[in-house]
Amino acid sequence: MEWMVARSFAVEDVSPARKGKAAYLISIAEHNWGVIVVKGLILCAGRGTRLHPFSYSQPKTLLPVANHPVLHYCILKLREVGVRDIGIVIQPSQKEIPQYVGDGSQFGATITFLEQQKPLGIAHAVQLAQPFLRDEPFILLLGDNLLMDSLHELTKTFTRTGADGVVMLSKVDRPQDYGIAEIQDERLVSVEEKPQRPKSNLAVIGAYLFTRPIFAAIATLRPSKRGEYEITDAIQAMIDSGYHIAHTVTHRQYTDVGTIERWLEANRWMLTQELGVRHEIGSDSIVENCTIIGPVLIGKRCRIENCRLGPYVAIQDGVQLKNCKHIENSILLENSSLNDVEWPVTNSVFGRSSHLAGSGADSSGVFILSDKSSIRMPRAKGSPP
């Protein structure tokens, strides 16, 4: 839906409503399903090399999707199934994650941070978290994964089957790129990481529920060819030892926010889920003489003049836009600015405090600007001064 905004002053922040919705879902979940699993573990220590240059300056799990870090959604997923005691595995250098999460009180949770000194794989991270997890069942999430489905089916499958673990699966187009499950007579019999000859198209997608035997299974592992302790190998070790690993299949969208393309894709999904075709403007933001095609999310303290925005645009706090012909399917991080951009901008990400100034041009532009970078485009030949 297209909206023409002649002048808009946002006097209330929209985030409390969004937080209120999350709190409502959490309270309903705890009332209806009870607290089945006491602890959760979120892994955030990955290097994020495919998201350079943005993951140079901040952990990839803090990169925003619809103006909230991916990690934010992981914590909410755990809270929705009643998990309050959450461990987060980080690298020692990832100081921004504890600064953002704090003690967890903003989520109604208690947060414990665990350091993984070297990136030795998912199974290694789980093993080092054993003193925190103790002998209790726990949900494991990968901090760069965005799941549109809830974790209720994961926990209900656990209680219904009495299994020693549960994995969430999803159908994929290229099973060679994933850890793939083999199902026989509705039972999970094997898991193989990136097989050359896949036995199914059901991929393990980064949401798991484990019990104590996972630690003994991890203790038997050797590093894979890429030098990591693979969680798929640990699952297979449990199966080989006679433990029952149940599964659930999600039919909703998911992605690991591991590349620029997937980041933009996740942003589209979440904007659509949160806003539909609407737009929201944060507190102390001014929008003048703009056309907005939702979904578009505008943060706090922004000033936007003479622009056409959307669909699928997420604008963080403090962004300045002036005289932009059209911005769509893009993410603008805090305090970035675009001025006099007279061509369409699409499929782009602008880092924190980055700046783009343009002039006349006949084609569209795609930009990936890292934090604090600046580009001034030359005026097109023959264009007016």
C-alpha positions, 0 to 999 in steps of 0.5 A: 500500500502506498502512502503519501506523507506530507509531514509527519511528526512521530511523538510515540515510539512504536517499539513498546507495542512490538515489545507488548506483543512479544510479552503477550505471546510469552505469557500465553505460552507459559500459561498454556504449555507450561515450562517444559524445558528449563534452559536454553543455549544460544551460540554467537561465537561464529566469525561471520566472514561472509558478512564482511565488512559489517561483521568486522565492526560488530558481531553478526548476531547483532546485525538488525532485522526489522531494526532488532538484532537477530539475537533478539529474536532468538531470545524471544523464541526461547521465552515463548516456550517458557525458558528463562535461564539462557546461556549465550556463547560468545568470543572473548572479543564480542563485548557488544553482545553483553552490552546489548543483552545485559542481565536479560531482565529486558526479556524477563530472562536470566542470562549467563555468558560463556566464552569459546576461545577458539571457533571449534564448532557447535558441538564444542560450544555445547560441551563447554556449556555443560557446567551451565546446562548441568543435567537438564534438558535444553534448547539449542539455537544458533544465534544467526538463525531466524526462524519464523516458526515457534519452538512449541512443536519442538517441546511438544514432540519432546514430551509426547515421544519421551525422546532423548533429543529433538531436531527441527528439519525443513525441506531444502532445494540444495541438500548438498549444502546442509546437514541432511536427515534420513528418515525411515518409517517416520524415525530419524536414523542418520544425519550427514553433514553436506552429503554428496549423495543426500538421502533426503531433502530434509535439512537440520536447520539450527533448532535442537532440544537435547538431554544429558547423553549429548555430552557423552556423544560429543566426548567421542568426536574427532574434528571434521575435515574443517577442524570443527566438532560437528553437532551432526556427528554428535547426533549420529553418535547418539543414534548409534548408541541407541538413543532416540532422536525425534524430529519435527518438520517446519513448513515456515520460512527460516534462514541463517543470516550469513550473507548480505542476500540472506540478511536482506531476505530475512529483513523482508520476511520480518517486516512483512510479518510485523507490519504487513503493508503498513509503515511505522515511524519512531519517536522524534522522527520527522518525515516530510513530503515523502511517499512510503510503500509499506512495509517500511520501518523508521527508527527514532530521531530520523529526518527524512525529506522528499523521498520515496521509500519501500517496500521492504526498507528498515531504517535505524535510529538517527538516519538522515535522508534527503532528496532520494528518488527511491529506496527499496529492499534495503537496510540503513543502519544507525546515523547513516545518511543519503543526500541528493540520490537521483537514481533508485537504490535497491538491495543495499545495506548502509553501515553505521554513520556511512554517507552517500551523496549522489547526483544525476544518473540514468540507472539504479544502484546497489551499495554495500557501505561499511561503517563510517564510509563515505561516497560522493558520486560524480555528477552525470555528464549533461546533468544540471549543476 
